[in-house]
Amino acid sequence: MFPEFGQFSLILAWVFAFLLAVIPLTGVGMNKEALQRTAPALAWAMFFFTAVAFAILVRAFLNDDFSVVIVSQNSNSALPWYYKFSATWGNHEGSMLLWILMLTGWTVAVTVFARSLTVELKSAVLGVLGIVSFGFTMFVLFTSNPFARLLPIPPTDGSDLNPLLQDIGLILHPPTLYMGYVGFSVAFAFAIAALITGRFDASWVRWSRPWTNVAWAFLTVGIALGSWWAYYELGWGGWWFWDPVENASFMPWLIGTALIHSQAVTEKRNLFKSWSVLLAIFAFSFSLLGTFLVRSGVLTSVHAFASDPKRGLFILVILAITILGSLILYALNAGKIKTAGKFEFVSRESFMLMNNILLVVIAFAVLFGTLLPLIADAFGMRKLSVGAPFFNLVFNMLMVVLISLLGLGQLLRWKKQQLKSWTGFFIVAIAGAIVIALLLPWALSGQLHWQVWLGMSLVFWTAASLIRLLAEKTKNADSFVTGLKKAGVGFWGMWIAHLGLVVATTGVVLVSNFDLERDFRMAAGESVEMSNYRFELTSVDQVSGPNYSSDKGTINVFRNGKPIAELHPEKRFYQVQRNVMTEAGIDGNLARDLYASLAEPLDDSRQVWSVRLQVKPFVRWMWFGALLMALGGVLSITDKRYRRTARTGASL
Amino acid sequence: MNPKRKQRLILILLGVAGVSIAVLLVLFALRQNVNYFFTPSEIAAGNAPQSQVIRAGGMVREGSVKRSDGSLEVRFQVTDFASDVDVMFEGILPDLFQEGEGVVVIGKLDENKLFTADTVLAKHDETYMPPEVTHALEQAGHPDTMNK
């Protein structure tokens, strides 16, 4: 009976979403405060019933209830409990239910944390979130019912979770990514609510900003987790493929990054208001577009679970309504937004503007490359695909411009900045960066790559600028340390996020140009040399896990005759799905990863293998950089001014 | 020029400059990096260009996979059940590469219609078929895809 309760609960959630979409917004339209005040209670009810439905689905997975279709298709009694748990969202239906759970979760978070909002704005925000929940709950109920049953005779066991998904990465990556995706719905709802109510006062963006930052931080971590997962779990050491679904998460991230910067200008300087509203609409639209691309199966991708045109069409309709509806609303009301204040060309405002233009242009270039195959298909042209070199070229060129400007832009004051007093610093920093970027990698590796030179020049220049920024901040303080303390979390958030970009860029530049990859034919007892490292395949043993059997290699790595690492690459065979999986053996530190994968056995006794060995310098810096960025985003919202509004609001 | 106008001019110029550079860049990058898809029948009929990176897809013909001793070179045939393409690949095949299963190869065709692949993509799980492969089989009128 439980699955039916789950479905019933989801229907109730849908009803409450409908009420939330209608009643508070009607209250706003008719200016009736009693109607507006229903919003928080309705939001809680909607969240509660969604959570009950989700809990029941989790229960079905944990209890091996194979009468539920998606449990029988994606789980197995031999699976460890934590993979049964994560299998809940390792399929289309369950992951959409998780999507809704997050959405309703964000909705109640607004009722909890945004106490200081005026009743009108708050109910409008919650109402807009209600509309979105209504649409997506309907989508799940009508096209992707997670509680569908296999009755009367359920299978005795399930057909297991795809081995690729049996991993800690799958437990963490989708929920984190969804928190980010869905989190932009709050910024979107604030933007739409502002358009509906016509109130664009300074406090509006101050309320909206923390939500944007948190969503963006989640998305950053989610993307980094996805990249890390692909790196070690797909078994071949790739960390970014420009896969359509990676792009689908990267586009909202780019727009979200633009939005964070634009909102900063809006809050501090009361400028770029309508632009911030538009970006908030775009950020969420890109999130929806991502959902469409992933869920409809229109694109070839690792993430395409199964394609169903009905689902694609449904999301496409939601997407069209969202984009068209909000853009019409924007066109009608954006004229009411008043901006004041002026700025010179050399000012923080205009560099923030350049940042925004570049990020939006990158996002649309990625969008173009991602959709071109679909467009060609729709017009009946020959099927085509856009290769990773396209994305690399466009993205890298634009990022070079963006990062070069960042070094200057982050130093500038609002309104107007005289550059004359900084001439000396610029000459030293830029010349120093260019020289060090040429000499240091050459001294360490003995190789010259112009890409490394360019990339590291940008890294050193931006790092110099970050240091200069500290000097500027502490210039008028009693001492360096008190100056740093006084700088404020807003400043530190920005500083750490930009440091994160520097760290991530370092990783990308170095691993892209200095990584080594070679395939060897190795028998047990043999060893091969690769760039100062000696890899010895000691043995290959047959071992068995809970639901798989495996050939497990032991590779000892020596440097200058000293043992430095032991790698355990595996070739696993999952019995239920009859799938073969490559598990890489990795030894990592900050300077490099040693990466080994067993490819294929070349003899019958399974003792001779083709083996891929890789050395990946600084690869971890990319993910640490992303974590720093996310940390910066979260840190800056701990600022007193966000809490102050909350406290004064609570006392009213 | 009054400051307000000047400011607006800055905005517009920046926007136009950014967008036009980006458009040029995109067009330039696109020229070399779009790969067209050809079915085995089209390749057999000589419709596919040589020495240009293309994609081809179909099923790996049963019994066609031949590995060489001593190196990682492997040869196999991709078929749409109307025509076959000979493919040569050196390196490590994806885990889910199997005879009788769908595959997409990316690489170049030589004058003898030998396809030298630098990338081999297999399907990701049991139930998933790359749309391009489905398309290739449909084009060749293969019955398996017709009753789907």
Interface residues (C-beta under 8 A of the other chain):
Chain A: N162 L164 G235 W236 T300 V302 A304 F305 A306 S307 K342 F343 F345 S350 L353 M354 I357 L358 V361 I362 F364 A365 F368 G369 L372 R382 K383 L384 S385 V386 G387 P389 F390 L393 V394 M397 L398 D519 R521 Q577 R578 N579 V580 M581 T582 S597 A599 E600 L602 S610 R612
Chain B: P3 K4 Q7 I10 L11 L14 G15 G18 V19 A22 L25 V26 F28 A29 L30 Q32 N33 V34 N35 Y36 F37 F38 V53 R55 R67 G70 S71 L72 G91 I92 L93 D95 L96 V104 I106 H124 D125 E126 T127 Y128 P130 P131 E132 H135
